[in-house]
Amino acid sequence: MSARPLAFDGGPPLGLMLRSFLTAPWFITAAGLVLLLGGPQALSDRYAPALLAATHLVTIGFLMMTASAAMFQLLPVLSGVPVRALAFIAPIVQSGLVAGAIVLALAFVSQQPLLFDFAAGLLALATLAFTIPTWITLRALTEQKTLMVMRYALTGLAVALILGLIMAIQLGEGRPPSAALLVLHPLWALVGGFFILWAGVALQVMPMFQGARSWSVRATSWLGPVLLGLLTEVLWAAARGWPLGFKRAGLVAIVSVVGLYGALVLQRLWTRGRTRRDVMTYFWYLALACLLFACLMAVPLIFAEDVSAQCPLLFGVVVILGAAVSFINGMLYKIVPFLIWLHLQRQPGHTPVLMQAIIKERRMALHFGAHTAALCVTIIAVLWPPFWTELAGILWICAGSGLGLNLASAVFCYRRALPPLSSV
């Protein structure tokens, strides 16, 4: 991301970050369980209570959990300046996201207004504990242009969470959220928060872990303000009641920018110097294919006056489960072994362990197969809900559990390699 040496020695304690990375996969398992218990009705409509519960278990419990931990980890590595009081802040963020995701899922399933208010309070606490210290740290690093991507991602994520809290409060009052919020909230979360952060991380990790040729930092640094500007235009057009053409133009521009950047990353991944492909490579191929397919799907959805209920639902499955979750899966299989290997090097007398051996390749390949099968069956279930929904739920339970157990095996490997009387 920059020519500045990476300050790995300044990273947060290993155990602090592993709590997030080891907890997150089980929210995929929980989402699969919700789909299994919800039955065919869970995928009958994009606003079905069981589907909304499963979606927020994935987006808050898995995506937000890993994204917040990644920012806590990357900030000191890229800048040498850690987030202050992280040992106090990180547990608040972790516990707030865990409890908030669970309570919000229960609120959607039970439709109890009080639970929506409770979830809003928990998630507000986690949001404030995450965004304020991180923003203060980023604001102090004004001379480091490489961190601008993280500032933009944090801004987009904060707006998405505010919109989500407004919706939770409305549901707590027994009022349905406005149609504009139902579009703007996921748009800001996935594009303004997750995609911008992933774009910055990809610029750093692609050359490091995949041997891919780097690309211009300027291309990534412009991505944040362009996307946030377009998202703001769409938000303003919806709030002010502008003609539909303004909103559609903004959405098409967003899809175009996302698609072009995704194509750039795919081209770098395809033409990388290393011939050996690992599980991260396959996860990212799958994620990029889903991302580009979603961009193609988005254009007719933007202009269509009347679409079937399956089309937006299929789009959400491809974007969230196909692209976002696949990206994170691939990253976890590199970041967790790398952090463990790095910390082992600092322990005198440890048993030598290769980074590639910390999680066995066969176990990761089995998880990739379960994840791909779950994604394919979920897509089929959107089109033909009977029977396939329960099977999709079972496969997501297997995929989430597989990832969780694989990451746990990395910790067991770490403990076996430690010298006596050492700990995480």
PERA-V219711 format. One record per run of one state. SS is the DSSP state (helix for helix, strand for strand, loop for the rest). FROM is the first residue (numbers start at 1). TO is the last residue. If there is no record, write none. Layout:
SS&FROM&TO / SS&FROM&TO
//
This chain:
loop&1&7 / helix&8&10 / loop&11&13 / helix&14&43 / loop&44&48 / helix&49&79 / loop&80&85 / helix&86&110 / loop&111&112 / helix&113&139 / loop&140&144 / helix&145&172 / loop&173&178 / helix&179&210 / loop&211&216 / helix&217&240 / loop&241&243 / helix&244&270 / loop&271&278 / helix&279&303 / loop&304&308 / helix&309&345 / loop&346&354 / helix&355&357 / loop&358&360 / helix&361&383 / loop&384&384 / helix&385&417 / loop&418&424
//
